[in-house]
Amino acid sequence: MRSSLRAGVAALVAAVGLATGTAHAADTPLRDLGAAKGKVVGTAVTGSRLTGTYGDITGTQFSAVTPGNAMKWGSVEPARGSFDWTEADQIVAFAQAHHQQVRGHTLVWHSQNPSWLTNGSWTSAQLSDLLHDHIDTEVGRYKGEIAAWDVVNEPFNEDGTYRSTLWYDGLGSGYIASALTWAHAADPDAKLYINDYNVEGVNAKSTALYNLVKSLKQQGVPIDGVGLQAHLILGQVPATLQQNIQRFAGLGVDVAITELDVRMQLPADSTKLARQAADFRSVVAACAAVTRCVNVTVWGFTDDDSWVPSAFPGYGAATPYDENYQPKPAYHAIAEALGGGTTTPPPTGACTAAYSVSSQWNTGFTGQVTISCSGASLSSWKANWTFGAGQQVTQAWNAACTQSGAAVTCTNASYNGSVPDGGSVTFGFNGSWSGSNPVPTVTLG
Ligand code: XIL
């Protein structure tokens, strides 16, 4: 019903456009662009704000909502045995009225638990009963209404060891399998996820998560997906994001980008906002490229409703809309990565260069740059970029590369200087890295 109404409105807009001779049709909402690519597009929300413009944008642009805080244990059971479902119920009702999915967030975490729980002293048996009851109660209350649960949140340390928490310390790592099993029993139709941050690229932490999911699958524990939170810093989208999504997909689980934001040092300026747009674009494009990446959710769609300024003092402007609900370049970049029309016409003829990392290991990586021309051609080329995190090219093929400080210049070999209109040339290199390996922007000159 809703989609036929939508189609009718779109047709009407197109017809008006034709009648008046304007070429510019209304922008397609993100949820419709996502649907055309088989992706759910979500946002975290605050229940009390779901009216007015905030409510309109949430309902129009997104096909899923995640309660930012309302379903956390500390919110739903502030005093033992005394429950408050007001905000969670409100968000679920809003989602149903707007034909949206709900991502339940989150059942088992070390943070935002009620003080009666964290201050208590519990035997293992008591802890296990408490957790079982909590999962039964919350998942049971919303049975059939939650598309996916972030069952376990943030179980790992950066080095891939288990984080010391109430749950791990009291129950051992088996608490994860127990929680998934209990959640499945309470709502067999909900997709069950483990969710964490700094697991977007291939690194020690994401490898620990990978190994855990693999072993849970082998043991027949109900696990349907992994959530990559993606709380990112400007210019630091991991180069191995798509490779990492792909390796999880290879385990037979879904992947969701669950909490995407890209924070920058304040004040924002047009250069930073353009870089942010490129970062959002590459995250959404990485998800769009892998069939099993099913959902991209932003952690708040407006800078007016973002956790960043309070969690990371001095940082902000991390979402796709500004604090006045105006779409930022990042909004348009998300739309473009989902196949939406560009708001600025594409250049009529250009050659562009795209950098990617095809594999990465503890200290090294293999990268490649593809130069493509459309409506233009080249008889020789020079590709330039500046590494952002101390990476070093150690060897190149199909190009001659030199590096001075962070600046790299690669020129064509004798046999591949010519790039015809509609054609492309690729060269590759090995490099070293440590810490992080962000993707630089390549210019041709
Ligand atoms: C954040 C909320 O957005 C804030 O309002 C709250 O004060 C703290 O928690 N990872 C998660 C989310 O899984 O639940 C967190 O949400 C952000 C980090």
Residues whose N, C-alpha, C, O or C-beta is under 5 A from the ligand:
A	BS01	XIL	G68 W307
